[in-house]
Amino acid sequence: MFRGYDERESPAVLLVESLMHEGCSVCAYDPAAADRAREVLHGSIEFATNAYDAATDADALLILTEWEEFGSLDLSLLSRRLRYPIVIDGRNLYNSEEMAAHGFSYYSVGRLPVLADGPASAVRGADDIQKNA
């Protein structure tokens, strides 16, 4: 952790707070900052002991940190754990084609989304986004 760094100003914390404000329940996992996050978020979210437990029965998985551990997840296992195969990757840790091959609807910063067949396919596709851009 950097001296003088304040997690209350972290984009990840701000996003989690916004999700909670909208009525979402959040289960988080951070291999290094979970204790400090508990303090900052005042115990208002659930914390998992690993990334796969955080994904279990989740409607979507948000990747908000670039720990090496998150870039090497078993995508087949991850897909089976999620309620819906939706991944929002705020750090561009994965290749879009690889995520599509594992059946994910995959959203990442600065790239067109990849949509899976199934429950998430009701979301606007890349063609619609390009037409409206």
C-alpha positions as CSV (number, residue, x, y, z in Angstrom):
1,M,0.0,0.0,0.0
2,F,1.3,3.5,-0.8
3,R,1.9,5.9,2.0
4,G,-0.8,8.5,2.1
5,Y,-3.2,6.4,-0.1
6,D,-6.7,6.6,1.0
7,E,-9.0,3.7,0.0
8,R,-12.1,6.0,0.5
9,E,-11.1,7.7,-2.8
10,S,-10.5,4.4,-4.6
11,P,-12.6,4.0,-7.8
12,A,-13.4,0.5,-6.7
13,V,-14.8,1.6,-3.4
14,L,-16.8,4.4,-5.0
15,L,-18.3,1.9,-7.5
16,V,-19.1,-0.6,-4.7
17,E,-20.8,2.3,-2.7
18,S,-22.8,3.2,-5.8
19,L,-23.9,-0.3,-6.3
20,M,-25.0,-0.6,-2.7
21,H,-26.9,2.7,-3.0
22,E,-28.8,1.2,-6.0
23,G,-29.8,-1.8,-3.8
24,C,-27.3,-4.3,-5.0
25,S,-25.8,-6.8,-2.6
26,V,-22.0,-7.1,-3.0
27,C,-19.6,-9.9,-2.2
28,A,-16.0,-8.8,-2.7
29,Y,-12.6,-10.4,-2.6
30,D,-9.3,-8.6,-2.5
31,P,-6.2,-10.6,-1.6
32,A,-4.5,-7.6,0.0
33,A,-6.9,-4.8,1.0
34,A,-9.9,-6.7,2.5
35,D,-9.3,-5.6,6.1
36,R,-9.0,-2.0,5.1
37,A,-12.0,-2.2,2.8
38,R,-14.0,-3.6,5.7
39,E,-13.2,-0.5,7.7
40,V,-13.9,1.9,4.8
41,L,-17.2,0.2,3.8
42,H,-18.3,-0.2,7.4
43,G,-19.1,-3.9,7.1
44,S,-21.9,-3.2,4.6
45,I,-20.7,-5.9,2.1
46,E,-19.9,-9.6,2.3
47,F,-16.2,-10.6,1.8
48,A,-15.2,-13.9,0.2
49,T,-12.1,-15.9,1.0
50,N,-11.2,-16.3,-2.7
51,A,-12.3,-15.1,-6.2
52,Y,-14.4,-18.2,-7.0
53,D,-16.4,-17.9,-3.8
54,A,-17.0,-14.2,-4.6
55,A,-18.4,-15.2,-8.0
56,T,-20.6,-18.0,-6.7
57,D,-24.2,-17.3,-7.7
58,A,-23.4,-13.7,-8.6
59,D,-25.4,-12.0,-11.4
60,A,-22.1,-10.4,-12.6
61,L,-18.4,-10.3,-11.8
62,L,-16.6,-7.0,-11.7
63,I,-12.8,-7.0,-11.9
64,L,-11.7,-3.8,-10.3
65,T,-8.1,-4.5,-9.4
66,E,-5.2,-5.9,-11.4
67,W,-3.8,-8.4,-9.0
68,E,-2.0,-11.2,-11.0
69,E,-4.3,-13.7,-9.3
70,F,-7.3,-12.2,-11.2
71,G,-5.7,-12.4,-14.6
72,S,-5.1,-16.2,-14.3
73,L,-8.5,-17.4,-13.1
74,D,-9.8,-20.8,-14.4
75,L,-12.5,-19.4,-16.8
76,S,-14.4,-22.7,-17.1
77,L,-14.7,-22.9,-13.3
78,L,-15.6,-19.2,-13.1
79,S,-18.3,-19.6,-15.7
80,R,-19.9,-22.5,-13.7
81,R,-19.9,-20.4,-10.5
82,L,-21.6,-17.3,-11.9
83,R,-25.4,-17.2,-12.0
84,Y,-25.1,-15.3,-15.4
85,P,-21.9,-15.4,-17.4
86,I,-21.3,-11.6,-17.2
87,V,-17.8,-10.2,-16.6
88,I,-17.1,-6.4,-16.4
89,D,-13.3,-6.1,-16.5
90,G,-12.2,-2.6,-15.4
91,R,-8.5,-3.6,-15.9
92,N,-8.6,-5.3,-19.3
93,L,-7.1,-8.5,-17.9
94,Y,-8.6,-10.8,-20.4
95,N,-8.7,-11.3,-24.1
96,S,-12.2,-10.7,-25.6
97,E,-12.1,-13.8,-27.9
98,E,-11.0,-16.1,-25.0
99,M,-13.9,-14.8,-22.9
100,A,-16.3,-15.4,-25.7
101,A,-15.0,-18.9,-26.2
102,H,-15.9,-19.6,-22.5
103,G,-19.4,-18.2,-23.0
104,F,-19.1,-14.9,-21.2
105,S,-20.7,-11.6,-21.9
106,Y,-17.6,-9.6,-21.5
107,Y,-17.3,-5.8,-21.1
108,S,-13.9,-4.2,-20.8
109,V,-12.6,-0.6,-20.9
110,G,-12.2,0.9,-24.4
111,R,-13.2,-2.3,-26.2
112,L,-16.4,-3.4,-27.8
113,P,-18.4,-5.9,-25.6
114,V,-18.6,-9.6,-26.4
115,L,-22.0,-11.0,-25.7
116,A,-22.7,-14.6,-24.8
117,D,-25.8,-16.5,-25.9
118,G,-28.2,-17.0,-23.1
119,P,-29.6,-14.7,-20.4
120,A,-27.3,-11.8,-21.0
121,S,-27.9,-11.7,-24.7
122,A,-30.8,-9.2,-24.2
123,V,-28.2,-6.5,-23.7
124,R,-27.4,-4.3,-26.7
125,G,-24.8,-5.9,-28.9
126,A,-21.7,-4.3,-30.4
127,D,-23.4,-3.5,-33.7
128,D,-26.0,-1.5,-31.9
129,I,-23.4,0.4,-29.9
130,Q,-21.4,1.2,-33.1
131,K,-24.5,2.5,-34.9
132,N,-25.4,4.8,-32.0
133,A,-21.8,6.1,-31.4
